[in-house]
């Protein structure tokens, strides 16, 4: 009996996912729990194991396509001729799925090509509709695709390069677009004297100061849910980490109850996992507030975007020695700027400023 595998609900309110990479091919024999597919969401990329064993009869969604939860992705078992055509074979409505441009491949019923060949076509910008297959029963081979590329290379090409926005970059693209579209942000900024701060543990100390200050200003430790502001009574703070694949925000749990040493160890562990691409979905879910710092690249000040559906984000910028006035004298102190960007629909400017000053006071003390 054929088993239809549908895009599962990956939690955290996610309604869709991108087929990042197929780990099987049509006609391949697989066992239960064998790696099946990589799904990219707005949180991370997750490897999904096969829930059933058998022959991969039909792959219904191509790599790079974005489909809603519940969409049938692949049929395992049965016979390809017995598999009913899907909406994918005849073209979905625009609201149901968003595909890459035609050059990254197609799944029209007259196209015979493995997922590997489709991926090669995507990478090389080849439209499979225009390729004549030389394999068995007209199947398009990798050599057919590369041959098209070689022919095209002999022709003059414009001085540009195009590539689809995929994976983490696509998730960041859509997530930040929504944040910019829906949230009216206001940013408050002030100097902080970091002279007495152990900068080797900077993020851990900032997380501790933020968590303690959020208890005084609970409207910043909240999230928007429709027409309601949900106040959260736990302090799980996301830390923005820039990786080669894009921006990710792993979450440090229990920042109010753990010591700076414990927080420092967790920050380092999560940062290493982010760079290695090994963060789990759980490590990216449920943040109540976000802290961002780009270290030496941070500059004097930037304007962060609020991490929707949260309502505020705190930024820490370049820390360096500066001349400042203390007791009517010019002295050299280790200074840096701290910002609070907040959703002005739900937070007043004075409350956001008072929160930022509370964080600074804790760091300076």
N, C-alpha and C positions, 0 to 999 in steps of 0.2 A: 504494500500500500504506500502511496506517495505521501510524503510529509511536507507540508508547506511551512517554511520558516518565515515568520513575520518580524519586522523591526520591533524589538521589545521596548517597553517603557523603561528608560534608563534613569528615571527619577528626577527630582529637583525641578519639576514642572516642564521638562523638555518635551517638545511636541514633534520634533523631527530630528533627522540625523543624515549625515553625508556618508555615502559608501566610499571610504578612504581607499581600501585595497581588498580585493578578493584573495583569499589564501588557498582557494581551490579552483579547479577548472571543470567545465562540463564534461561528463563522462568519467570523472575521477571517483574511485572507490574510497570512501572515508569511514572512519569509525566514530562512534559517539564520543564527544568531548575533544575530537580533533579540532585544531584551529580552523575556523570557517571564514571569518570576515573581520575587517577592521572598520569600526564605525567612528566617525568624527562628530562630536557634538560641540556645543558652545562652551563646554567645560574641558574636554580632553578627547583623546583617541583611545577607544576601548577595543580590545581583541575579544571577539565573541566565539566561544566554542560551539561545535555542532551539537544540537540537542538530539540528533538521531544518526544512526549509521546507515550506509547504503551508497548507491551511486548518485552523484550529483546530476540529476536529470536536466535541470534547466536553471540558469541564472537569469533572473528577470529584471534586475536593476544594475546598470553599468556603474563603473567607478566614476566618482566625481558628481554623481547625481544626489540631490537632496530630496528625501521623501518623508512623509509623515509617519508617526508611530502607527503600527498595524499594517503597513504595506508588506505584501508578500515579496520577499527578497530572492528566495531560492527554493527549488523543489528538490527534495532528496528521496530517492527510491522511485518506483514506478518506471514508466517508459516515457521518453520525451514526447512521443506521439499522443500519449494519453493525457498530457498536461494541457489544461485549457489555456487558451491565449489570455494574457493579462492585459490590463490597461496600458502597461508599458509597451506592449507590442504594437498598439495602435495609436499611441500618443496620448499622454495624460492632459487633463485640463491644467492650465497654468497654475491654479491655486493648489493643485495636488502635488506637484513636483517641479523642481527647477533643475534644468539640465545645463550642462556646459554647452558652449557653441558647437555647431555641427562637426567641426574638424576634430573634436576629441572622440569621435566615434558615434555610432548609432546602433540601435537594437531592432531595426526594421526586420521583418521576418525573412527577407531575401538576403540578409547579410549573415554569412557564416564565418565567425572568427572567435577564437578563445579569449578569455579575459586578458591573458598575457599580451596577445596581439592588439587588443583594444587599448591596453595601457601604452604599448609602444606607439600606436597611432596617435594617442593623446599627447605623448611627450614630443613627438615629431611634427605634430600639427597636420596629420594626414586625415582627409575625409574618407572614411571607409566606403561611402556610397560610390566613390569614384575609382575604387580599386578592383581590378579583376582578379579573382582568386585562382591560383594554380594548384591548390591542394585538392585532396579527395572531395568529390561532389561540390567542387567550386569553393571550398573553404579558403579563406584568405590566410596566408602564412606571414610570418614575420619578414621573410625575404621579400614578399610582395610589397609590404609596407615600406621597407627600407629602400626597395628599388624605386618607388615613387619619389622618395626623398632625394635619392641620388640624381634622378632626372631633373628634379626641381632645382637642385644645387647648381646645375650647369647653366641655369638661366639667371639673369641679373636679378638680385633681390634688394628690396628697400632696406635701408639701414635702421632696422628696428627689430625688436624681439618681443614676442607675446607669450604669455603663459597664463593658464587659468588660475584664478584665486581659489585655492583648495585648502583642506585640512584646517590647521590651527589658524592660518592667516584668514581664511574665509570666516571662521567663527569670530575672530577678533573684528573683522570688517563689519559683520552684521551686528554684533553686540554693541560696538562703539557707535555705530550708526543709530541704533535704537536709543542709546543713552543721550546722544546729541539731539535727537529728534524730540524726545519726550521730556527731558529734564531741563528746567531753567536753572542753570548753575550760577552760583555766586562764589567767588573766592576771596577769602580773607588771608592776609599774610603778615607775619611779624618776625623780628629777629629773636634768636635764642642764643644764650651764652653757653656753649658746650665745653668750656674750659675744664670743668670738673667731671666731664662725662667720659667713661671708658669707651672710646669710639670702636674698639674691637668688638664690643657687644652692643653696638648702637641700636640695631633693630630690636633686639630683645628688650633693651631699656625703654625704647619708644613704645613697644607693644604693652609693656607693663604700665607706663604712664598713661597711655591711651585707655586701657581697660579700666584703670582706677578713675579716670576723668569721666568716662562714659557712664559710670554709676551715678555721677552728679548731674549728667545731662542725658537722660534716657531717650529723648527724642532723636538723638543722633545714632543710637544703637537700635535701629528699627528698619523696617522695610515697608514699601508701599504694596498693598494688595488691593487692587481695584480702587474703591473709594475709602479704604481703611488704611490707617497707619498701625502696623503691628509692632508693639514694643517687645523687644526680646530681652530675656532675663539671663542670657548666657553671653559670654564674650569670646567669640570665635572670630579672630581677626585675620583677614586675607592679607597676604604680602605679595605685591606685584613683582614678578620675576621675568626679566627679558631673556628669551632663549633664541637659538638659531631658527626655531620653528615659529616663533611669535611670542606674544605676551601671554603668560598664564598666571593664575592667582591662587596658589595653594593656601590652605587655611590652617592657622595655628590655633589649636583648641585650648580653652580654659585659660586665657591670658590673665584673668583676674586672680586665679588661685595658684598659679605656678610661679616658681622662683625665676629670676632673670637667667640663671644658669640653665635651668630646664628649658626655658623659652629659646635661649641661644642655641642649644643643641638641636632643638626641633627646627628652628629656622635654617640651620646649616643642612640638616638632613633633607628638608623639603626642597631647598635650593639645588642640592646635588641631584635629587630625583627629577626636578624640573629640567635641568640641563640634559639629563640622560633620557628624558622622555618616558620615565617609568612611574610617574604619578598615577595613583589609582583614582577612580571617579570620586570615592569617598573623601579623598584628600583635597578635592576641589569644590566640595559642596558645603552649603550652609554657613557661609561667612556672614557675619553681622555688621562688619565695618571693614574698611580696607586702608592699608598703609602703603605708600609708594615712595621709593627712594632709588635713584639711579646712580648712587655713589658719586664717583668723580665726574661722571657724565651728566650729573643732574643740573649743572648750571646754577645760577643764582635763584631762578624761579621759573616754574612752568605752570600751566593750567590743566591739572588732571581732570579727567572725566569721571563722574560718579559711576560706580560699579552697580548698575541696575540689577535687582530692585532695592539695593541699599540706598541710603539717603545722604551719605557723606563719605569723604575720603580725605585722609591727612597725608601731606607730602613733606618730606625732609630733603633739603637741597645741599649744595656744596658747603662743606665745613672747612674753614681755613682761618688763619690768623688775620685779624683786621684791627686797625686803630679805632678805638672807641673811647668815649669820655666816661670816666669813673671818678666821682668825688672831685669834679672840676679839673681833672687831669686827663691827658691823652695817654692811654695805655694800650698795650697789645693783648687782645683776648682771642680765643678760638670761637668764632661766630659762625652761625648758619641761619638760614631762613626756614621757617615752618609755615605751612599753609593748611587751611581747611576749606575744601570745596564742598558745597552743600546744595541740596535741593531746596530752592527758596519757596517751593509750594508748601513745604511742611516745616521748615526751620526758619526762625527769625535770625536776622543778621547778628543781633546782639548776643543771642544764645550761642551761635556758632563761634563768635569771637571770644566769648567767655570760656567756652570749651577749649579753644586753642590756647588761651592764656593759662588755663589750668594744666594743660599738658606741658607747656613751657616751664611753668613754675615747678612742676615735679621733676623735670629733667635738670633744671638749674640747681635744685636742692640736693 
